[in-house]
Amino acid sequence: MPMQRSAVLVKPDGLQRGLIGEIIARFERKGLKLVGLKMTYLTDDQLSEWYVEHKEKSFFGDLKGFMKTHPIVAMAWEGIEAIPTIRKLVGT
C-alpha cells in the first residue's frame, strides 16, 4: 500500500467554532500523521486556483468572499492510503 500525502483546509467557520483540535484528533485516530500545519489568509489568486472547478458557478464569488473573512488552517497529512481515508472523513 502506498504512502500518500494530502492537503486539508479547515474553512473559517471551522476555525471560529473551535473545531481544529477535534479535526486533528479524528485524523490521528485514523492513523494519519500531521506533517504540516499553517494558519493563513488565502489570497484571491489562491482561492481561484484551489476552487477552479467552481469558477463558472453562481456561488463562486460568495465562496471566495466567505473564505477570506477569517484565516483558514491548512494541514498536510501523511499515511498509508491517506487520500481515500481523508475523503472518507471529509467527503470529496
N, C-alpha and C positions, 0 to 999 in steps of 0.2 A: 504494500500500500504506500502511495506516495505522500511525502511530507509536503504540505501546502501552506501558503500564506495568503491572507485576505485582509482587506481594509474594511472597517466598520465605522460608520459615522453615527454618533448619537446626536439627534437633532436638538435644537434649542429647547423644546418643551421637555425632553428627557432630562436635560441638564437642570432646568428650572424646577422640575418635580423631584429632584434629588435621587434619580434612578441609577446613577453611574456605578455605585458600589454593587447594587443588585445585578446589574447587567454583567459586570466583571465576574461576579461570583457564579452566575449561571454558565458563562462561557468556560470558566475554570472547571466547574463540575462536569462539563462535557469533555474534559481532557485537553482543552486548548491552552496554549501558553501565550500570555500577553508579551509581545516583543517590542511594542512601541505605543506611546500614548502622548497626545498633544491637545491642549485646549486652544482653539484659534477661531478667528472670524474668517469666513470664506469670502473671497472676492467675487465680483460678478463673473469674471472670466472663469474662475474655478468652478462656480456653480453651473455655468453654461456647459463646461466640459463634463462634469460629474453627471448632470441630468440631460445629456444630449438627446436621449431617446424621447424626452418630453418637450423639446423646444418648439414644436409646432402645435402643441396642445393649448387649449384656452386657459388652463390654470398655471402655465409656466411662470408668468410674471408674479403671481401671488406666491407660488412656491419659492421663487428666488427671494422675494421680499421677506417671507417668513424665515427663511434660512439665514438671513442677515440681521435679524432682530437681536439675537444674542449669540454668544460663542457656541460652537459645536465641540464635541470631543471626538477626535479622530483616533482610532485604535488600529493597530496591526496585530493580528492573531496568527498563530502558527500551530500546526499539528497534523497528525495523520488524517487525511480526508477532511481537512479544515473547511474547505468551501462547501461541500454538502452539509456538513454539521452546522455551519453558520446559517445556511439557507433554511435549514430545518428550524433553527431557533428564531430567526427574524423574518422569514419569508424571502421571496425573490427580490 
